[in-house]
Amino acid sequence: METEAPNTAPAGEASLNDAPPAAGSDDAAAELAAAKALAEERYRELQYARAEIDNVRKRAERIAADRLSAGRRSLLGKFLPVIDNLQRSLAYDDSNGLRGGLQATLKGFEALLESEQVRVLEVVGKPFDPRLAEAIATRESADVDDDVVVEEAQRGYSMGEELLRPALVVVAKRV
């Protein structure tokens, strides 16, 4: 005759002699394990995606900084011959040499601006356009129509379709 081992488990807890768990709980445990594995995989993918986005952002910032630096070097390098002309013009004692040096410097600056697609606004003799010029004075005139630019106090410049600086002009007013 076989005797059973006494149940030493506290009340409410299962002992070794109790019946095995129901088959449904095995399915639930397997589903839970599969869900945890999927969640861990998705979390790793999320971490990877975040790292990739951060790397792309850093690479884009580095490329933009490199391009800006290269552009600045290129533009500033174009100023060096102009500075050389100024230094040469200061070496002359006579006024003709100085004038010639300053004219060469001006031509150098104009060439530099032209190489950057900067153009001078032609406003003298044309109707006043407030999008391109700023009127700083008016001048009474009998032989020029109203609102025509008669003098340019400071040149205006544009680059492509963008205005870099408006011209400062004197506009005619009929007497």
URHUKA-V106837 format. One record per residue. N is the residue number from 1. OMEGA is omega in radians with two decimals (* if undefined). Layout:
BEGIN
{{N;OMEGA} {N;OMEGA}}
END
This chain:
BEGIN
{{1;-3.06} {2;3.09} {3;3.12} {4;3.08} {5;3.14} {6;3.12} {7;-3.09} {8;3.14} {9;3.11} {10;-3.10} {11;3.11} {12;3.12} {13;-3.13} {14;3.07} {15;-3.13} {16;-3.08} {17;-3.12} {18;-3.13} {19;3.13} {20;-3.12} {21;-3.10} {22;-3.11} {23;-3.14} {24;-3.13} {25;3.05} {26;3.11} {27;-3.14} {28;3.13} {29;3.12} {30;3.10} {31;3.11} {32;3.13} {33;3.12} {34;3.12} {35;3.10} {36;3.13} {37;3.12} {38;3.12} {39;3.12} {40;3.12} {41;3.13} {42;3.12} {43;3.09} {44;3.11} {45;3.11} {46;3.11} {47;3.12} {48;-3.13} {49;3.10} {50;3.12} {51;3.14} {52;3.10} {53;3.12} {54;3.12} {55;3.12} {56;3.13} {57;-3.14} {58;3.13} {59;3.13} {60;3.10} {61;-3.14} {62;3.13} {63;3.14} {64;3.12} {65;3.12} {66;3.14} {67;3.11} {68;3.13} {69;3.13} {70;3.11} {71;3.12} {72;3.12} {73;-3.13} {74;-3.12} {75;-3.13} {76;3.08} {77;3.11} {78;3.10} {79;-3.05} {80;3.08} {81;3.11} {82;3.08} {83;3.09} {84;3.12} {85;3.10} {86;3.13} {87;3.10} {88;-3.12} {89;3.12} {90;-3.14} {91;-3.13} {92;3.10} {93;-3.10} {94;-3.06} {95;3.12} {96;3.11} {97;3.12} {98;3.14} {99;3.12} {100;3.11} {101;3.12} {102;3.09} {103;3.09} {104;3.12} {105;3.11} {106;3.11} {107;3.10} {108;3.10} {109;3.13} {110;3.11} {111;3.11} {112;3.14} {113;3.13} {114;3.13} {115;3.10} {116;3.14} {117;3.05} {118;-3.14} {119;3.11} {120;3.07} {121;3.09} {122;-3.06} {123;-3.08} {124;3.13} {125;-3.13} {126;3.08} {127;-3.13} {128;3.11} {129;-3.08} {130;3.08} {131;-3.08} {132;-3.04} {133;3.10} {134;3.13} {135;3.14} {136;3.12} {137;3.01} {138;3.12} {139;3.11} {140;-3.11} {141;3.13} {142;-3.04} {143;3.13} {144;3.14} {145;3.07} {146;3.02} {147;3.01} {148;-3.13} {149;-3.13} {150;-3.13} {151;3.11} {152;3.13} {153;3.11} {154;-3.11} {155;3.02} {156;-3.09} {157;3.04} {158;3.07} {159;-3.03} {160;3.13} {161;-3.09} {162;3.08} {163;3.07} {164;3.14} {165;3.10} {166;3.06} {167;3.03} {168;-2.95} {169;3.00} {170;-3.04} {171;-3.14} {172;2.99} {173;-3.13} {174;3.12} {175;*}}
END
